[in-house]
Amino acid sequence: IRAGHLYELLNPADGTEVIGTWSNRFTSGQAAITARQVGKGSVVYVGTYLTDDFVATFAPSMLSRSGVAPLLPDLPKGVEVTIRQAVDRELLFVLNTRDQPVRVGGIPDGSDLLTGAAIKGNAVELGGYGCSIIEMRSKT
């Protein structure tokens, strides 16, 4: 992946993992991306600007490595999903940003707060620009 506009030469400290290296000219083989455990999390440092190509290639592996998973698998194009949590409930917002109807699978059981419909069978149908707000059933 081409670096965007600049590159930084990194000198990783002991305990820092090199997860990406430069591949050309005098920087070949030197650290370009590093990661280090900090407490319960980690820090990833990228020694260049984030281009669209870089993010498209790099982000999925970093998210997976960090244990971040999509709220719903295999979302249709143009569908956005977010979750809001409170002490007493969880709300799943499913938004269709396109003008065509879409079927969204993998929905947990609950109640659609906009229609009052019970959600079972793990799918909702959304019209063009439609949305559902699902109050999810407690897992306890």
A tleap script that builds the chain and sets N, CA, C and O, in Angstrom:
source leaprc.protein.ff14SB
mol = sequence {
  NILE ARG ALA GLY HIE LEU TYR GLU LEU LEU
  ASN PRO ALA ASP GLY THR GLU VAL ILE GLY
  THR TRP SER ASN ARG PHE THR SER GLY GLN
  ALA ALA ILE THR ALA ARG GLN VAL GLY LYS
  GLY SER VAL VAL TYR VAL GLY THR TYR LEU
  THR ASP ASP PHE VAL ALA THR PHE ALA PRO
  SER MET LEU SER ARG SER GLY VAL ALA PRO
  LEU LEU PRO ASP LEU PRO LYS GLY VAL GLU
  VAL THR ILE ARG GLN ALA VAL ASP ARG GLU
  LEU LEU PHE VAL LEU ASN THR ARG ASP GLN
  PRO VAL ARG VAL GLY GLY ILE PRO ASP GLY
  SER ASP LEU LEU THR GLY ALA ALA ILE LYS
  GLY ASN ALA VAL GLU LEU GLY GLY TYR GLY
  CYS SER ILE ILE GLU MET ARG SER LYS CTHR
}
set mol.1.N position { 0.860 -1.166 0.000 }
set mol.1.CA position { 0.000 0.000 0.000 }
set mol.1.C position { 0.908 1.231 0.000 }
set mol.1.O position { 1.875 1.290 0.759 }
set mol.2.N position { 0.609 2.172 -0.817 }
set mol.2.CA position { 1.416 3.389 -0.884 }
set mol.2.C position { 1.163 4.269 0.332 }
set mol.2.O position { 0.026 4.439 0.772 }
set mol.3.N position { 2.241 4.821 0.861 }
set mol.3.CA position { 2.134 5.787 1.949 }
set mol.3.C position { 1.611 7.099 1.382 }
set mol.3.O position { 1.867 7.436 0.226 }
set mol.4.N position { 0.886 7.824 2.199 }
set mol.4.CA position { 0.338 9.100 1.759 }
set mol.4.C position { 1.170 10.278 2.214 }
set mol.4.O position { 1.122 10.648 3.388 }
set mol.5.N position { 1.921 10.867 1.326 }
set mol.5.CA position { 2.617 12.139 1.505 }
set mol.5.C position { 3.861 12.104 2.388 }
set mol.5.O position { 4.758 12.924 2.193 }
set mol.6.N position { 3.947 11.219 3.317 }
set mol.6.CA position { 5.141 11.184 4.144 }
set mol.6.C position { 5.285 9.812 4.773 }
set mol.6.O position { 4.343 9.020 4.805 }
set mol.7.N position { 6.451 9.554 5.260 }
set mol.7.CA position { 6.700 8.336 6.014 }
set mol.7.C position { 7.557 8.711 7.208 }
set mol.7.O position { 8.334 9.664 7.162 }
set mol.8.N position { 7.405 7.961 8.254 }
set mol.8.CA position { 8.145 8.211 9.475 }
set mol.8.C position { 8.989 6.989 9.785 }
set mol.8.O position { 8.516 5.857 9.685 }
set mol.9.N position { 10.232 7.217 10.159 }
set mol.9.CA position { 11.106 6.122 10.564 }
set mol.9.C position { 10.893 5.895 12.053 }
set mol.9.O position { 11.110 6.794 12.866 }
set mol.10.N position { 10.469 4.694 12.398 }
set mol.10.CA position { 10.158 4.377 13.790 }
set mol.10.C position { 11.304 3.595 14.407 }
set mol.10.O position { 11.972 2.807 13.737 }
set mol.11.N position { 11.516 3.822 15.680 }
set mol.11.CA position { 12.524 3.091 16.436 }
set mol.11.C position { 11.812 2.456 17.633 }
set mol.11.O position { 11.828 3.011 18.731 }
set mol.12.N position { 11.184 1.288 17.419 }
set mol.12.CA position { 10.340 0.693 18.471 }
set mol.12.C position { 11.135 0.314 19.719 }
set mol.12.O position { 12.233 -0.236 19.630 }
set mol.13.N position { 10.568 0.617 20.867 }
set mol.13.CA position { 11.162 0.246 22.149 }
set mol.13.C position { 10.942 -1.242 22.408 }
set mol.13.O position { 10.084 -1.867 21.785 }
set mol.14.N position { 11.713 -1.799 23.322 }
set mol.14.CA position { 11.508 -3.191 23.720 }
set mol.14.C position { 10.061 -3.373 24.170 }
set mol.14.O position { 9.502 -2.512 24.849 }
set mol.15.N position { 9.464 -4.492 23.792 }
set mol.15.CA position { 8.078 -4.777 24.144 }
set mol.15.C position { 7.079 -4.239 23.133 }
set mol.15.O position { 5.872 -4.425 23.292 }
set mol.16.N position { 7.567 -3.578 22.102 }
set mol.16.CA position { 6.702 -3.060 21.045 }
set mol.16.C position { 6.761 -4.012 19.862 }
set mol.16.O position { 7.842 -4.390 19.409 }
set mol.17.N position { 5.604 -4.393 19.373 }
set mol.17.CA position { 5.515 -5.328 18.248 }
set mol.17.C position { 5.486 -4.561 16.925 }
set mol.17.O position { 4.726 -3.603 16.779 }
set mol.18.N position { 6.294 -4.971 15.981 }
set mol.18.CA position { 6.251 -4.403 14.635 }
set mol.18.C position { 5.230 -5.209 13.840 }
set mol.18.O position { 5.395 -6.414 13.650 }
set mol.19.N position { 4.170 -4.538 13.373 }
set mol.19.CA position { 3.124 -5.260 12.637 }
set mol.19.C position { 3.071 -4.864 11.167 }
set mol.19.O position { 2.268 -5.401 10.405 }
set mol.20.N position { 3.922 -3.930 10.769 }
set mol.20.CA position { 4.021 -3.562 9.366 }
set mol.20.C position { 5.366 -2.923 9.100 }
set mol.20.O position { 5.893 -2.209 9.953 }
set mol.21.N position { 5.925 -3.169 7.934 }
set mol.21.CA position { 7.228 -2.600 7.583 }
set mol.21.C position { 7.149 -1.881 6.243 }
set mol.21.O position { 6.265 -2.147 5.429 }
set mol.22.N position { 8.081 -0.975 6.033 }
set mol.22.CA position { 8.221 -0.303 4.743 }
set mol.22.C position { 8.779 -1.301 3.745 }
set mol.22.O position { 9.486 -2.236 4.120 }
set mol.23.N position { 8.460 -1.099 2.473 }
set mol.23.CA position { 8.848 -2.101 1.477 }
set mol.23.C position { 9.741 -1.579 0.360 }
set mol.23.O position { 10.092 -2.337 -0.544 }
set mol.24.N position { 10.116 -0.305 0.400 }
set mol.24.CA position { 10.949 0.156 -0.709 }
set mol.24.C position { 11.994 1.170 -0.267 }
set mol.24.O position { 11.956 1.698 0.845 }
set mol.25.N position { 12.913 1.417 -1.161 }
set mol.25.CA position { 14.007 2.360 -1.000 }
set mol.25.C position { 14.780 2.094 0.293 }
set mol.25.O position { 14.847 0.954 0.753 }
set mol.26.N position { 15.346 3.108 0.860 }
set mol.26.CA position { 16.220 2.899 2.018 }
set mol.26.C position { 15.467 2.498 3.284 }
set mol.26.O position { 16.089 2.087 4.264 }
set mol.27.N position { 14.133 2.611 3.280 }
set mol.27.CA position { 13.342 2.232 4.450 }
set mol.27.C position { 12.938 0.761 4.450 }
set mol.27.O position { 12.352 0.284 5.421 }
set mol.28.N position { 13.237 0.053 3.397 }
set mol.28.CA position { 12.799 -1.339 3.239 }
set mol.28.C position { 13.118 -2.174 4.477 }
set mol.28.O position { 14.263 -2.242 4.922 }
set mol.29.N position { 12.082 -2.805 5.021 }
set mol.29.CA position { 12.237 -3.674 6.185 }
set mol.29.C position { 12.165 -2.963 7.517 }
set mol.29.O position { 12.115 -3.623 8.555 }
set mol.30.N position { 12.159 -1.640 7.526 }
set mol.30.CA position { 12.079 -0.904 8.786 }
set mol.30.C position { 10.619 -0.780 9.242 }
set mol.30.O position { 9.697 -0.847 8.429 }
set mol.31.N position { 10.429 -0.602 10.529 }
set mol.31.CA position { 9.088 -0.522 11.120 }
set mol.31.C position { 8.286 0.635 10.537 }
set mol.31.O position { 8.773 1.762 10.455 }
set mol.32.N position { 7.064 0.346 10.136 }
set mol.32.CA position { 6.125 1.355 9.645 }
set mol.32.C position { 4.891 1.427 10.542 }
set mol.32.O position { 4.290 2.490 10.694 }
set mol.33.N position { 4.514 0.289 11.137 }
set mol.33.CA position { 3.338 0.199 12.013 }
set mol.33.C position { 3.736 -0.620 13.231 }
set mol.33.O position { 4.296 -1.709 13.102 }
set mol.34.N position { 3.446 -0.096 14.402 }
set mol.34.CA position { 3.791 -0.807 15.633 }
set mol.34.C position { 2.574 -0.908 16.540 }
set mol.34.O position { 1.618 -0.143 16.411 }
set mol.35.N position { 2.627 -1.865 17.459 }
set mol.35.CA position { 1.569 -2.038 18.462 }
set mol.35.C position { 2.218 -2.336 19.803 }
set mol.35.O position { 3.266 -2.977 19.874 }
set mol.36.N position { 1.588 -1.869 20.846 }
set mol.36.CA position { 2.116 -2.101 22.200 }
set mol.36.C position { 0.948 -2.258 23.160 }
set mol.36.O position { 0.002 -1.469 23.139 }
set mol.37.N position { 1.021 -3.280 24.000 }
set mol.37.CA position { 0.005 -3.499 25.028 }
set mol.37.C position { 0.148 -2.426 26.105 }
set mol.37.O position { 1.251 -2.129 26.565 }
set mol.38.N position { -0.991 -1.852 26.496 }
set mol.38.CA position { -1.020 -0.849 27.554 }
set mol.38.C position { -2.219 -1.173 28.430 }
set mol.38.O position { -3.362 -1.015 28.002 }
set mol.39.N position { -1.971 -1.621 29.637 }
set mol.39.CA position { -3.074 -2.010 30.508 }
set mol.39.C position { -3.886 -3.115 29.865 }
set mol.39.O position { -3.333 -4.132 29.447 }
set mol.40.N position { -5.199 -2.924 29.782 }
set mol.40.CA position { -6.081 -3.920 29.170 }
set mol.40.C position { -6.251 -3.708 27.667 }
set mol.40.O position { -6.944 -4.483 27.009 }
set mol.41.N position { -5.639 -2.686 27.132 }
set mol.41.CA position { -5.793 -2.376 25.713 }
set mol.41.C position { -4.457 -2.352 24.999 }
set mol.41.O position { -3.458 -2.878 25.489 }
set mol.42.N position { -4.462 -1.741 23.848 }
set mol.42.CA position { -3.221 -1.606 23.095 }
set mol.42.C position { -3.247 -0.316 22.298 }
set mol.42.O position { -4.300 0.265 22.038 }
set mol.43.N position { -2.054 0.111 21.920 }
set mol.43.CA position { -1.884 1.299 21.103 }
set mol.43.C position { -1.251 0.865 19.795 }
set mol.43.O position { -0.273 0.117 19.791 }
set mol.44.N position { -1.802 1.330 18.687 }
set mol.44.CA position { -1.231 1.068 17.373 }
set mol.44.C position { -0.763 2.405 16.823 }
set mol.44.O position { -1.506 3.387 16.833 }
set mol.45.N position { 0.475 2.437 16.342 }
set mol.45.CA position { 1.037 3.657 15.773 }
set mol.45.C position { 1.371 3.408 14.310 }
set mol.45.O position { 2.063 2.448 13.974 }
set mol.46.N position { 0.875 4.276 13.454 }
set mol.46.CA position { 1.102 4.175 12.012 }
set mol.46.C position { 1.971 5.359 11.596 }
set mol.46.O position { 1.606 6.511 11.833 }
set mol.47.N position { 3.107 5.085 10.984 }
set mol.47.CA position { 4.062 6.123 10.633 }
set mol.47.C position { 3.809 6.787 9.299 }
set mol.47.O position { 4.763 7.093 8.583 }
set mol.48.N position { 2.545 7.023 8.933 }
set mol.48.CA position { 2.200 7.746 7.719 }
set mol.48.C position { 0.760 8.225 7.818 }
set mol.48.O position { 0.051 7.888 8.767 }
set mol.49.N position { 0.329 9.012 6.838 }
set mol.49.CA position { -1.071 9.417 6.760 }
set mol.49.C position { -1.935 8.205 6.401 }
set mol.49.O position { -1.473 7.278 5.737 }
set mol.50.N position { -3.165 8.225 6.838 }
set mol.50.CA position { -4.099 7.152 6.528 }
set mol.50.C position { -4.822 7.479 5.218 }
set mol.50.O position { -5.667 8.373 5.174 }
set mol.51.N position { -4.487 6.756 4.168 }
set mol.51.CA position { -5.183 6.911 2.890 }
set mol.51.C position { -6.383 5.971 2.861 }
set mol.51.O position { -6.482 5.066 3.689 }
set mol.52.N position { -7.287 6.178 1.918 }
set mol.52.CA position { -8.451 5.295 1.786 }
set mol.52.C position { -8.020 3.846 1.554 }
set mol.52.O position { -8.579 2.930 2.157 }
set mol.53.N position { -7.025 3.633 0.680 }
set mol.53.CA position { -6.537 2.279 0.402 }
set mol.53.C position { -5.944 1.642 1.655 }
set mol.53.O position { -6.159 0.461 1.928 }
set mol.54.N position { -5.201 2.433 2.405 }
set mol.54.CA position { -4.584 1.915 3.623 }
set mol.54.C position { -5.652 1.485 4.621 }
set mol.54.O position { -5.594 0.381 5.163 }
set mol.55.N position { -6.615 2.347 4.858 }
set mol.55.CA position { -7.669 2.043 5.833 }
set mol.55.C position { -8.469 0.820 5.396 }
set mol.55.O position { -8.770 -0.042 6.221 }
set mol.56.N position { -8.819 0.729 4.112 }
set mol.56.CA position { -9.598 -0.409 3.619 }
set mol.56.C position { -8.857 -1.726 3.820 }
set mol.56.O position { -9.477 -2.761 4.067 }
set mol.57.N position { -7.548 -1.686 3.714 }
set mol.57.CA position { -6.744 -2.901 3.877 }
set mol.57.C position { -6.427 -3.190 5.332 }
set mol.57.O position { -6.499 -4.339 5.769 }
set mol.58.N position { -6.080 -2.171 6.075 }
set mol.58.CA position { -5.545 -2.329 7.427 }
set mol.58.C position { -6.621 -2.424 8.519 }
set mol.58.O position { -6.479 -3.206 9.459 }
set mol.59.N position { -7.685 -1.640 8.400 }
set mol.59.CA position { -8.689 -1.561 9.461 }
set mol.59.C position { -9.320 -2.907 9.814 }
set mol.59.O position { -9.421 -3.212 11.002 }
set mol.60.N position { -9.750 -3.732 8.853 }
set mol.60.CA position { -10.372 -4.997 9.244 }
set mol.60.C position { -9.474 -5.887 10.113 }
set mol.60.O position { -9.949 -6.505 11.065 }
set mol.61.N position { -8.190 -5.952 9.790 }
set mol.61.CA position { -7.302 -6.800 10.603 }
set mol.61.C position { -7.089 -6.199 11.985 }
set mol.61.O position { -6.997 -6.937 12.965 }
set mol.62.N position { -7.011 -4.883 12.083 }
set mol.62.CA position { -6.822 -4.255 13.398 }
set mol.62.C position { -8.073 -4.397 14.256 }
set mol.62.O position { -7.977 -4.642 15.459 }
set mol.63.N position { -9.236 -4.247 13.649 }
set mol.63.CA position { -10.469 -4.409 14.414 }
set mol.63.C position { -10.604 -5.839 14.909 }
set mol.63.O position { -10.961 -6.066 16.065 }
set mol.64.N position { -10.323 -6.799 14.049 }
set mol.64.CA position { -10.383 -8.206 14.430 }
set mol.64.C position { -9.383 -8.511 15.533 }
set mol.64.O position { -9.711 -9.181 16.512 }
set mol.65.N position { -8.189 -8.027 15.373 }
set mol.65.CA position { -7.114 -8.228 16.359 }
set mol.65.C position { -7.518 -7.681 17.728 }
set mol.65.O position { -7.130 -8.228 18.761 }
set mol.66.N position { -8.294 -6.605 17.731 }
set mol.66.CA position { -8.713 -5.960 18.973 }
set mol.66.C position { -9.985 -6.558 19.553 }
set mol.66.O position { -10.438 -6.145 20.621 }
set mol.67.N position { -10.565 -7.533 18.849 }
set mol.67.CA position { -11.790 -8.150 19.341 }
set mol.67.C position { -13.044 -7.364 18.996 }
set mol.67.O position { -14.118 -7.650 19.524 }
set mol.68.N position { -12.922 -6.377 18.117 }
set mol.68.CA position { -14.080 -5.592 17.698 }
set mol.68.C position { -14.789 -6.356 16.579 }
set mol.68.O position { -14.168 -6.748 15.591 }
set mol.69.N position { -16.077 -6.556 16.746 }
set mol.69.CA position { -16.864 -7.295 15.754 }
set mol.69.C position { -18.089 -6.464 15.384 }
set mol.69.O position { -18.559 -5.660 16.190 }
set mol.70.N position { -18.605 -6.651 14.180 }
set mol.70.CA position { -19.815 -5.908 13.800 }
set mol.70.C position { -20.993 -6.277 14.701 }
set mol.70.O position { -21.086 -7.404 15.186 }
set mol.71.N position { -21.886 -5.316 14.917 }
set mol.71.CA position { -23.093 -5.599 15.692 }
set mol.71.C position { -23.964 -6.621 14.985 }
set mol.71.O position { -24.556 -7.488 15.628 }
set mol.72.N position { -24.046 -6.522 13.661 }
set mol.72.CA position { -24.784 -7.483 12.849 }
set mol.72.C position { -23.883 -7.899 11.684 }
set mol.72.O position { -23.277 -7.043 11.040 }
set mol.73.N position { -23.790 -9.189 11.411 }
set mol.73.CA position { -22.936 -9.635 10.309 }
set mol.73.C position { -23.586 -9.386 8.947 }
set mol.73.O position { -24.811 -9.338 8.835 }
set mol.74.N position { -22.776 -9.234 7.943 }
set mol.74.CA position { -23.229 -9.189 6.542 }
set mol.74.C position { -24.345 -8.174 6.289 }
set mol.74.O position { -25.379 -8.509 5.711 }
set mol.75.N position { -24.129 -6.957 6.717 }
set mol.75.CA position { -25.137 -5.920 6.477 }
set mol.75.C position { -25.249 -5.610 4.987 }
set mol.75.O position { -24.240 -5.552 4.285 }
set mol.76.N position { -26.467 -5.414 4.510 }
set mol.76.CA position { -26.629 -4.977 3.123 }
set mol.76.C position { -26.024 -3.583 2.940 }
set mol.76.O position { -25.915 -2.815 3.896 }
set mol.77.N position { -25.639 -3.273 1.731 }
set mol.77.CA position { -25.079 -1.966 1.420 }
set mol.77.C position { -26.068 -0.870 1.806 }
set mol.77.O position { -27.259 -0.964 1.508 }
set mol.78.N position { -25.565 0.165 2.469 }
set mol.78.CA position { -26.403 1.297 2.842 }
set mol.78.C position { -27.127 1.154 4.164 }
set mol.78.O position { -27.914 2.028 4.529 }
set mol.79.N position { -26.880 0.071 4.896 }
set mol.79.CA position { -27.529 -0.118 6.197 }
set mol.79.C position { -26.528 0.206 7.300 }
set mol.79.O position { -25.396 -0.280 7.295 }
set mol.80.N position { -26.960 1.026 8.236 }
set mol.80.CA position { -26.138 1.384 9.393 }
set mol.80.C position { -26.796 0.837 10.653 }
set mol.80.O position { -28.021 0.833 10.777 }
set mol.81.N position { -25.967 0.374 11.585 }
set mol.81.CA position { -26.471 -0.180 12.837 }
set mol.81.C position { -25.680 0.417 13.994 }
set mol.81.O position { -24.451 0.471 13.956 }
set mol.82.N position { -26.391 0.860 15.016 }
set mol.82.CA position { -25.761 1.330 16.239 }
set mol.82.C position { -26.540 0.767 17.417 }
set mol.82.O position { -27.683 0.330 17.278 }
set mol.83.N position { -25.902 0.788 18.573 }
set mol.83.CA position { -26.566 0.313 19.781 }
set mol.83.C position { -26.414 1.376 20.863 }
set mol.83.O position { -25.374 2.024 20.976 }
set mol.84.N position { -27.444 1.538 21.635 }
set mol.84.CA position { -27.418 2.434 22.797 }
set mol.84.C position { -27.795 1.596 24.006 }
set mol.84.O position { -28.764 0.838 23.985 }
set mol.85.N position { -27.012 1.750 25.051 }
set mol.85.CA position { -27.219 0.922 26.234 }
set mol.85.C position { -27.429 1.795 27.464 }
set mol.85.O position { -26.780 2.828 27.631 }
set mol.86.N position { -28.332 1.369 28.304 }
set mol.86.CA position { -28.558 1.966 29.610 }
set mol.86.C position { -28.550 0.823 30.615 }
set mol.86.O position { -28.465 -0.345 30.236 }
set mol.87.N position { -28.636 1.156 31.873 }
set mol.87.CA position { -28.618 0.126 32.902 }
set mol.87.C position { -29.765 -0.855 32.715 }
set mol.87.O position { -29.603 -2.053 32.948 }
set mol.88.N position { -30.932 -0.350 32.291 }
set mol.88.CA position { -32.126 -1.194 32.237 }
set mol.88.C position { -32.534 -1.679 30.851 }
set mol.88.O position { -33.474 -2.465 30.739 }
set mol.89.N position { -31.848 -1.229 29.775 }
set mol.89.CA position { -32.236 -1.717 28.447 }
set mol.89.C position { -31.179 -1.414 27.395 }
set mol.89.O position { -30.275 -0.603 27.592 }
set mol.90.N position { -31.336 -2.115 26.249 }
set mol.90.CA position { -30.478 -1.910 25.088 }
set mol.90.C position { -31.361 -1.646 23.877 }
set mol.90.O position { -32.345 -2.350 23.648 }
set mol.91.N position { -31.006 -0.634 23.110 }
set mol.91.CA position { -31.742 -0.293 21.898 }
set mol.91.C position { -30.820 -0.461 20.697 }
set mol.91.O position { -29.700 0.050 20.687 }
set mol.92.N position { -31.296 -1.177 19.694 }
set mol.92.CA position { -30.562 -1.392 18.458 }
set mol.92.C position { -31.228 -0.555 17.362 }
set mol.92.O position { -32.396 -0.770 17.038 }
set mol.93.N position { -30.488 0.392 16.796 }
set mol.93.CA position { -30.984 1.255 15.728 }
set mol.93.C position { -30.507 0.684 14.399 }
set mol.93.O position { -29.305 0.504 14.200 }
set mol.94.N position { -31.434 0.397 13.487 }
set mol.94.CA position { -31.118 -0.158 12.174 }
set mol.94.C position { -31.662 0.824 11.140 }
set mol.94.O position { -32.873 1.026 11.048 }
set mol.95.N position { -30.759 1.439 10.355 }
set mol.95.CA position { -31.133 2.502 9.424 }
set mol.95.C position { -30.800 2.122 7.992 }
set mol.95.O position { -29.681 1.703 7.698 }
set mol.96.N position { -31.769 2.267 7.108 }
set mol.96.CA position { -31.553 2.058 5.683 }
set mol.96.C position { -31.323 3.434 5.054 }
set mol.96.O position { -32.238 4.256 5.012 }
set mol.97.N position { -30.113 3.685 4.569 }
set mol.97.CA position { -29.789 4.997 4.010 }
set mol.97.C position { -30.030 5.081 2.509 }
set mol.97.O position { -29.665 6.068 1.871 }
set mol.98.N position { -30.639 4.053 1.952 }
set mol.98.CA position { -30.898 4.018 0.506 }
set mol.98.C position { -32.402 4.081 0.231 }
set mol.98.O position { -33.217 3.875 1.130 }
set mol.99.N position { -32.754 4.367 -1.018 }
set mol.99.CA position { -34.168 4.505 -1.369 }
set mol.99.C position { -34.837 3.172 -1.711 }
set mol.99.O position { -36.036 3.145 -1.986 }
set mol.100.N position { -34.095 2.083 -1.700 }
set mol.100.CA position { -34.638 0.760 -2.022 }
set mol.100.C position { -34.919 -0.031 -0.737 }
set mol.100.O position { -34.155 0.081 0.222 }
set mol.101.N position { -35.988 -0.820 -0.697 }
set mol.101.CA position { -36.253 -1.666 0.465 }
set mol.101.C position { -35.117 -2.675 0.673 }
set mol.101.O position { -34.411 -3.035 -0.269 }
set mol.102.N position { -34.956 -3.117 1.905 }
set mol.102.CA position { -33.881 -4.051 2.227 }
set mol.102.C position { -34.316 -4.959 3.373 }
set mol.102.O position { -35.080 -4.561 4.252 }
set mol.103.N position { -33.812 -6.183 3.340 }
set mol.103.CA position { -34.038 -7.143 4.427 }
set mol.103.C position { -32.734 -7.257 5.206 }
set mol.103.O position { -31.673 -7.500 4.630 }
set mol.104.N position { -32.823 -7.079 6.527 }
set mol.104.CA position { -31.640 -7.125 7.387 }
set mol.104.C position { -31.770 -8.328 8.313 }
set mol.104.O position { -32.713 -8.417 9.099 }
set mol.105.N position { -30.830 -9.241 8.216 }
set mol.105.CA position { -30.833 -10.440 9.046 }
set mol.105.C position { -29.968 -10.282 10.292 }
set mol.105.O position { -29.269 -9.283 10.463 }
set mol.106.N position { -30.031 -11.279 11.144 }
set mol.106.CA position { -29.214 -11.306 12.352 }
set mol.106.C position { -29.725 -10.442 13.481 }
set mol.106.O position { -29.000 -10.190 14.443 }
set mol.107.N position { -30.964 -9.983 13.383 }
set mol.107.CA position { -31.548 -9.104 14.403 }
set mol.107.C position { -31.902 -9.934 15.639 }
set mol.107.O position { -32.553 -10.971 15.516 }
set mol.108.N position { -31.484 -9.495 16.817 }
set mol.108.CA position { -31.865 -10.225 18.032 }
set mol.108.C position { -33.352 -10.049 18.340 }
set mol.108.O position { -33.972 -9.075 17.912 }
set mol.109.N position { -33.911 -10.993 19.079 }
set mol.109.CA position { -35.320 -10.903 19.480 }
set mol.109.C position { -35.546 -9.648 20.304 }
set mol.109.O position { -34.688 -9.233 21.084 }
set mol.110.N position { -36.711 -9.055 20.117 }
set mol.110.CA position { -37.061 -7.861 20.871 }
set mol.110.C position { -38.347 -7.274 20.354 }
set mol.110.O position { -39.165 -7.975 19.758 }
set mol.111.N position { -38.530 -5.984 20.580 }
set mol.111.CA position { -39.726 -5.266 20.134 }
set mol.111.C position { -39.305 -4.044 19.344 }
set mol.111.O position { -38.404 -3.308 19.746 }
set mol.112.N position { -39.973 -3.832 18.203 }
set mol.112.CA position { -39.710 -2.634 17.407 }
set mol.112.C position { -40.487 -1.489 18.044 }
set mol.112.O position { -41.717 -1.507 18.075 }
set mol.113.N position { -39.774 -0.506 18.545 }
set mol.113.CA position { -40.424 0.592 19.258 }
set mol.113.C position { -41.214 1.515 18.334 }
set mol.113.O position { -42.087 2.245 18.802 }
set mol.114.N position { -40.931 1.499 17.047 }
set mol.114.CA position { -41.655 2.362 16.112 }
set mol.114.C position { -42.969 1.746 15.657 }
set mol.114.O position { -43.941 2.463 15.420 }
set mol.115.N position { -43.005 0.416 15.533 }
set mol.115.CA position { -44.218 -0.248 15.044 }
set mol.115.C position { -44.943 -1.037 16.128 }
set mol.115.O position { -46.116 -1.373 15.968 }
set mol.116.N position { -44.263 -1.333 17.217 }
set mol.116.CA position { -44.837 -2.165 18.267 }
set mol.116.C position { -44.758 -3.649 17.969 }
set mol.116.O position { -45.190 -4.463 18.786 }
set mol.117.N position { -44.218 -4.017 16.821 }
set mol.117.CA position { -44.140 -5.425 16.414 }
set mol.117.C position { -43.085 -6.176 17.219 }
set mol.117.O position { -42.020 -5.649 17.540 }
set mol.118.N position { -43.418 -7.419 17.530 }
set mol.118.CA position { -42.430 -8.305 18.151 }
set mol.118.C position { -41.457 -8.754 17.066 }
set mol.118.O position { -41.869 -9.087 15.956 }
set mol.119.N position { -40.201 -8.761 17.382 }
set mol.119.CA position { -39.177 -9.187 16.424 }
set mol.119.C position { -38.750 -10.599 16.794 }
set mol.119.O position { -38.181 -10.836 17.859 }
set mol.120.N position { -39.031 -11.513 15.908 }
set mol.120.CA position { -38.610 -12.909 16.053 }
set mol.120.C position { -38.221 -13.390 14.676 }
set mol.120.O position { -38.720 -12.873 13.677 }
set mol.121.N position { -37.358 -14.350 14.604 }
set mol.121.CA position { -36.941 -14.852 13.301 }
set mol.121.C position { -35.715 -14.151 12.764 }
set mol.121.O position { -35.258 -14.451 11.661 }
set mol.122.N position { -35.176 -13.217 13.537 }
set mol.122.CA position { -33.888 -12.597 13.248 }
set mol.122.C position { -33.811 -11.776 11.974 }
set mol.122.O position { -32.723 -11.653 11.412 }
set mol.123.N position { -34.901 -11.210 11.490 }
set mol.123.CA position { -34.824 -10.349 10.320 }
set mol.123.C position { -35.878 -9.247 10.400 }
set mol.123.O position { -36.953 -9.437 10.968 }
set mol.124.N position { -35.550 -8.096 9.822 }
set mol.124.CA position { -36.522 -7.012 9.666 }
set mol.124.C position { -36.486 -6.547 8.216 }
set mol.124.O position { -35.453 -6.611 7.550 }
set mol.125.N position { -37.620 -6.086 7.750 }
set mol.125.CA position { -37.738 -5.504 6.418 }
set mol.125.C position { -37.819 -3.996 6.607 }
set mol.125.O position { -38.651 -3.493 7.362 }
set mol.126.N position { -36.942 -3.287 5.908 }
set mol.126.CA position { -36.952 -1.834 5.985 }
set mol.126.C position { -37.266 -1.270 4.608 }
set mol.126.O position { -36.668 -1.675 3.611 }
set mol.127.N position { -38.201 -0.341 4.556 }
set mol.127.CA position { -38.482 0.336 3.302 }
set mol.127.C position { -37.345 1.289 2.963 }
set mol.127.O position { -36.403 1.445 3.740 }
set mol.128.N position { -37.438 1.928 1.794 }
set mol.128.CA position { -36.449 2.930 1.433 }
set mol.128.C position { -36.356 3.992 2.518 }
set mol.128.O position { -37.376 4.536 2.938 }
set mol.129.N position { -35.173 4.287 2.965 }
set mol.129.CA position { -34.888 5.242 4.034 }
set mol.129.C position { -35.589 4.889 5.347 }
set mol.129.O position { -35.799 5.755 6.197 }
set mol.130.N position { -35.945 3.624 5.507 }
set mol.130.CA position { -36.646 3.188 6.715 }
set mol.130.C position { -35.705 2.908 7.871 }
set mol.130.O position { -34.490 2.812 7.699 }
set mol.131.N position { -36.283 2.781 9.035 }
set mol.131.CA position { -35.482 2.420 10.211 }
set mol.131.C position { -36.326 1.632 11.202 }
set mol.131.O position { -37.556 1.689 11.200 }
set mol.132.N position { -35.628 0.907 12.034 }
set mol.132.CA position { -36.235 0.196 13.157 }
set mol.132.C position { -35.428 0.519 14.399 }
set mol.132.O position { -34.206 0.656 14.351 }
set mol.133.N position { -36.125 0.637 15.498 }
set mol.133.CA position { -35.460 0.763 16.796 }
set mol.133.C position { -35.930 -0.429 17.604 }
set mol.133.O position { -37.088 -0.506 18.016 }
set mol.134.N position { -35.019 -1.349 17.821 }
set mol.134.CA position { -35.357 -2.607 18.490 }
set mol.134.C position { -34.944 -2.529 19.953 }
set mol.134.O position { -33.772 -2.333 20.272 }
set mol.135.N position { -35.933 -2.686 20.843 }
set mol.135.CA position { -35.609 -2.835 22.252 }
set mol.135.C position { -35.326 -4.318 22.449 }
set mol.135.O position { -36.227 -5.153 22.370 }
set mol.136.N position { -34.076 -4.626 22.703 }
set mol.136.CA position { -33.665 -6.032 22.760 }
set mol.136.C position { -34.040 -6.637 24.099 }
set mol.136.O position { -34.023 -5.985 25.142 }
set mol.137.N position { -34.382 -7.924 24.019 }
set mol.137.CA position { -34.726 -8.652 25.240 }
set mol.137.C position { -33.480 -8.849 26.073 }
set mol.137.O position { -32.389 -9.053 25.539 }
set mol.138.N position { -33.640 -8.789 27.353 }
set mol.138.CA position { -32.520 -8.977 28.280 }
set mol.138.C position { -31.903 -10.347 28.098 }
set mol.138.O position { -32.614 -11.329 27.886 }
set mol.139.N position { -30.593 -10.420 28.180 }
set mol.139.CA position { -29.880 -11.683 28.037 }
set mol.139.C position { -29.838 -12.466 29.349 }
set mol.139.O position { -29.348 -13.595 29.386 }
set mol.140.N position { -30.351 -11.867 30.421 }
set mol.140.CA position { -30.325 -12.553 31.715 }
set mol.140.C position { -31.604 -13.300 31.970 }
set mol.140.O position { -31.750 -13.935 33.015 }
savepdb mol mol.pdb
quit
